[in-house]
């Protein structure tokens, strides 16, 4: 039996912001001097991001600093912006519609009816509510009320790969299982005020988006999987072969994601690229060898674009040309770092362009931890 990713869907907010405009907005809340404003502008230009989607911008016209009302002007009354409670309330309002759009696309591409889904895995690290957007999907797709629910929470940018591992296990245990994974992240709700270099870097990179995928046994006519159109068969980069995980040594402080009083706060140490250079290739070589492969035999890389320095460090560690990560850079340019959905955006783009395997999809999250999937 082969386990396949039979469909992927993506969704972004209605309004996107050019990175230059995002820098103008950030200057309102983060810079106290003209020198700081200039430094912030330079950092935003060097981020590798051209445009990003954000739910907080409710219109496309007019001065950019007036297109949102969620973040009040920096003042003695609001030195840190909205409270975490206010930010999570907005998450609960916005997550459902994004999840619905991405999930409908994934189901349509897979040829699976919503009623045939047996397992639902929801993924997020940027907001929580119970009931959450899993209930939105169950009620509005609609899924059967007996669908088995699992939440992958607060695991960061690699969490879609954790969800793929769980889905693969579900299908391996029951070949009739049909698993819908849905990742939603609304990172713009955690914009941090003030002049803190690590927070400013995070402010410059992160964005909002959703991605969903369907995982099941190969839905060829011979398998007879319930709810699957016999005309559909997954195309390139569909077979989910294996998953790997590695916690890098001495890296607990290299990347963190913690709940604060005014949103979630991220730290991203300058040590991250060096840690990847020290440890990544040895682990990757060992993991791939267990599947009869070497790093040099990987044809396609679907790397989560955590930032330009992370992509550069990955390419150097794995001795691959920069062009091998062109799709990752393209997604970062057009959408920013959307945390967990982003690697599925990369994989979806590669599939649309007919990329071939073997492929490694990989992301990095708090720990510092690498999570990967081997796909054919």
C-alpha positions in Angstrom: 0.0 0.0 0.0 1.2 3.5 -0.9 0.3 6.5 1.2 -0.2 9.6 -1.0 -0.9 13.3 -0.7 -3.8 13.4 -3.1 -4.6 17.1 -2.9 -3.3 20.4 -1.6 -5.1 23.7 -1.2 -3.9 27.2 -0.1 -5.5 30.4 1.0 -4.3 33.9 1.9 -6.1 37.0 3.2 -7.9 39.3 0.9 -5.4 42.1 1.2 -1.6 42.0 0.6 0.9 44.6 1.6 4.1 45.5 -0.2 7.1 45.2 2.0 7.9 48.9 1.7 4.4 49.6 3.0 4.8 47.1 5.8 8.0 49.0 6.8 6.1 52.3 6.9 3.5 50.7 9.3 6.2 49.1 11.4 8.0 52.5 11.8 4.9 53.8 13.6 5.2 51.3 16.3 8.9 50.4 16.6 11.2 53.3 15.8 11.7 56.3 18.1 14.3 58.1 16.0 15.0 58.8 12.4 18.1 56.6 12.6 16.0 53.7 13.8 13.4 54.3 11.1 16.2 54.2 8.5 17.6 50.9 9.9 14.1 49.4 10.0 13.6 50.3 6.3 16.9 48.7 5.3 16.1 45.5 7.3 12.7 45.2 5.6 14.2 45.6 2.1 16.8 42.9 2.9 14.2 40.4 4.3 13.6 38.6 1.0 9.9 39.4 1.2 8.2 41.5 -1.4 4.5 41.2 -0.4 2.6 39.6 2.5 -1.0 38.9 3.4 -2.5 40.2 6.6 -6.0 39.9 8.0 -5.6 43.2 9.9 -5.7 45.3 6.7 -9.3 45.7 5.8 -9.0 47.8 2.6 -6.6 48.2 -0.3 -6.8 51.9 -0.9 -5.7 55.0 1.0 -2.5 55.7 3.0 -1.1 52.4 4.3 -1.0 53.7 7.8 -4.7 54.2 7.8 -5.7 50.8 6.3 -5.9 49.1 9.7 -7.4 49.8 13.1 -6.4 46.8 15.0 -3.1 48.2 16.3 -3.5 51.5 18.1 -0.8 54.2 17.8 2.1 53.8 20.1 1.4 55.8 23.2 1.7 55.7 27.0 -1.8 54.1 27.0 -0.8 51.5 24.4 3.0 50.9 24.8 2.7 47.3 23.7 -0.4 47.1 21.6 -3.4 44.8 22.1 -3.5 42.3 24.8 -3.1 38.6 24.0 -6.8 38.1 24.8 -7.8 40.7 22.1 -5.4 39.2 19.6 -6.7 35.6 20.1 -10.3 36.8 19.9 -9.4 38.1 16.4 -7.7 34.8 15.6 -11.0 33.0 16.4 -12.8 35.3 14.0 -10.4 35.0 11.1 -9.1 31.4 11.2 -12.3 29.7 10.0 -12.7 31.4 6.6 -9.1 30.8 5.7 -9.3 27.1 6.7 -12.5 26.6 4.7 -11.0 28.0 1.5 -7.8 25.9 1.7 -9.7 22.7 2.7 -12.2 23.0 -0.1 -9.4 23.4 -2.6 -7.6 20.3 -1.2 -10.7 18.2 -1.3 -11.5 19.3 -4.8 -8.0 18.5 -6.1 -8.0 15.1 -4.3 -11.4 14.1 -5.7 -12.5 13.2 -2.1 -15.9 14.2 -0.8 -16.0 16.0 2.6 -18.3 13.2 3.9 -15.6 10.6 3.2 -13.0 12.2 5.5 -12.4 10.0 8.5 -9.7 12.0 10.3 -9.1 15.8 10.7 -5.7 17.2 11.8 -5.6 20.9 12.6 -2.4 22.8 12.9 -1.6 26.2 14.4 0.8 27.9 16.7 -0.5 31.5 16.3 -3.9 31.2 18.1 -6.1 29.0 20.1 -9.8 28.7 20.8 -12.0 25.8 21.8 -14.1 25.0 19.9 -11.8 26.2 17.2 -11.6 26.2 13.4 -11.9 22.4 13.5 -15.5 22.9 14.4 -15.9 25.4 11.5 -14.6 22.7 9.1 -16.9 20.0 10.5 -20.0 22.2 10.4 -19.4 24.0 7.1 -17.6 21.7 4.7 -19.4 19.7 6.3 -17.4 16.7 7.7 -19.2 13.8 9.4 -19.8 14.5 13.1 -17.9 11.3 13.9 -14.6 12.5 12.3 -11.6 11.8 14.5 -9.9 15.1 15.5 -6.3 15.7 16.3 -4.6 19.1 17.0 -0.9 19.7 16.3 -0.4 22.8 18.4 2.4 25.3 19.1 5.1 23.4 17.2 6.0 26.3 14.9 7.1 26.4 11.3 7.6 22.6 10.8 4.2 21.6 12.2 2.8 20.6 8.8 5.4 18.0 8.6 4.5 16.7 12.0 0.9 16.5 10.8 2.0 14.5 7.7 3.7 12.0 10.0 0.5 11.6 12.0 -1.6 11.3 8.9 0.8 8.6 7.4 0.4 6.6 10.6 -3.4 6.8 10.5 -3.4 5.5 6.9 -0.8 2.8 7.6 -3.0 1.6 10.5 -6.2 1.7 8.4 -5.9 1.8 4.6 -9.5 3.1 4.4 -8.6 6.2 6.4 -8.9 9.6 4.6 -7.1 12.4 6.5 -7.6 16.1 6.0 -4.8 18.3 7.4 -5.5 22.0 7.7 -2.9 24.5 8.9 -3.9 28.1 9.7 -1.5 30.8 11.0 -2.3 34.4 11.5 1.1 35.7 12.5 0.3 39.4 11.9 -1.7 39.3 15.1 1.5 39.0 17.1 3.3 42.1 15.8 5.5 43.5 18.6 5.9 47.1 19.4 9.2 48.7 20.4 12.9 48.6 19.4 13.9 45.0 20.0 16.1 43.6 17.1 14.8 40.0 17.4 11.2 41.1 17.4 11.8 43.5 14.5 13.2 40.7 12.4 10.1 38.5 13.2 7.9 41.5 12.4 9.6 41.8 9.0 9.1 38.2 7.9 5.9 36.7 9.2 2.5 36.7 7.5 -0.9 35.1 7.4 -2.1 32.1 5.4 -3.6 28.6 5.4 -2.8 25.4 3.6 -4.6 22.0 3.6 -3.9 18.6 2.2 -5.6 15.2 1.9 -3.6 12.1 2.8 -4.9 8.6 2.0 -4.0 5.3 0.5 -3.3 5.5 -3.2 -6.8 6.1 -4.7 -6.4 4.1 -7.9 -9.5 2.2 -8.9 -8.0 -1.1 -7.6 -7.9 0.2 -4.0 -11.6 1.1 -3.9 -11.1 3.8 -1.3 -14.4 5.3 -0.2 -15.4 8.7 -1.5 -12.7 8.9 -4.2 -13.4 9.7 -7.8 -12.1 6.8 -9.9 -10.9 9.4 -12.5 -8.5 10.9 -10.0 -5.0 9.8 -9.5 -2.3 11.8 -7.7 0.5 13.3 -9.9 4.0 14.4 -9.1 5.4 14.4 -5.6 2.5 12.5 -4.1 3.9 9.4 -2.4 4.7 9.9 1.3 7.6 7.6 1.9 9.0 8.4 5.4 9.3 11.1 8.0 12.4 12.2 10.0 13.1 14.4 13.0 16.2 15.8 14.6 16.7 18.1 17.6 19.9 19.9 17.0 22.4 19.8 20.0 22.8 22.8 22.2 20.0 24.7 20.4 17.3 25.3 23.0 17.7 29.0 23.0 18.3 29.4 19.2 14.6 29.7 18.4 11.7 30.2 20.8 8.0 31.0 20.6 6.4 32.0 23.9 3.1 33.4 25.1 3.4 37.0 26.4 0.9 39.5 27.8 0.7 41.3 24.4 0.8 38.5 21.9 3.3 35.7 21.2 6.9 36.6 21.2 9.6 34.9 19.0 13.3 34.8 19.4 15.5 33.9 16.5 19.2 33.8 17.3 21.9 34.6 14.9 23.3 31.1 15.8 20.6 29.3 13.7 22.5 29.3 10.4 25.6 28.1 12.1 23.8 25.3 13.8 22.3 24.1 10.5 25.8 24.1 9.0 27.2 22.0 11.9 24.5 19.4 12.2 22.2 19.2 9.2 24.1 17.2 6.6 25.2 14.4 9.0 21.6 13.8 10.2 20.2 14.1 6.7 22.8 11.6 5.4 21.9 9.1 8.1 18.1 9.5 7.7 18.2 9.2 3.9 20.5 6.1 4.1 17.7 4.3 6.0 15.7 4.8 2.8 18.5 3.7 0.5 19.3 7.3 -0.6 22.1 9.8 -0.3 21.7 13.6 -0.2 23.1 13.9 -3.7 20.3 11.7 -5.0 17.6 14.1 -3.9 16.2 15.8 -7.0 13.8 18.3 -5.4 14.0 20.3 -2.1 10.8 21.8 -0.6 12.4 23.9 2.1 10.4 26.0 4.5 11.6 29.6 3.8 12.2 30.8 7.3 14.3 33.7 6.1 17.0 34.4 3.6 19.9 33.4 6.0 18.2 30.1 6.8 17.8 29.3 3.1 21.4 30.2 2.4 22.6 28.1 5.3 20.6 25.2 4.2 22.0 25.3 0.6 25.5 25.6 1.9 25.1 22.7 4.4 23.6 20.4 1.8 26.0 21.5 -1.0 23.2 22.4 -3.4 23.1 25.4 -5.7 20.9 28.4 -4.8 18.7 27.6 -7.8 17.6 24.4 -6.0 15.7 26.6 -3.5 14.2 29.0 -6.1 10.6 28.0 -5.3 11.1 28.4 -1.6 12.5 31.9 -2.3 9.6 32.7 -4.6 7.0 31.7 -1.9 8.9 33.9 0.6 8.9 36.8 -1.8 5.2 36.6 -2.6 3.8 35.5 0.7 6.4 35.9 3.5 6.9 33.3 6.2 3.4 32.0 7.1 4.8 29.5 9.6 3.3 26.0 9.3 1.3 26.4 6.0 4.4 27.7 4.1 6.1 24.4 3.3 2.8 23.1 1.8 2.7 26.3 -0.4 6.2 25.3 -1.6 5.2 21.7 -2.2 2.0 22.8 -4.0 4.0 25.0 -6.4 6.5 22.3 -7.1 3.7 19.8 -7.9 2.0 22.3 -10.2 5.3 22.7 -12.1 5.8 19.0 -12.5 8.8 18.6 -10.2 10.0 15.0 -9.7 11.2 13.0 -6.8 12.9 12.0 -4.7 12.0 15.1 -2.8 12.7 16.2 0.8 10.3 18.6 2.4 11.8 20.2 5.5 11.2 22.9 8.1 12.7 24.2 11.2 11.0 25.1 14.5 11.6 26.0 18.1 14.2 23.8 19.8 16.0 24.0 17.2 14.3 21.1 15.6 14.3 19.9 11.9 11.3 17.9 10.7 11.3 16.3 7.2 9.3 14.2 4.9 10.6 12.0 2.0 8.2 12.3 -1.0 8.3 10.6 -4.4 
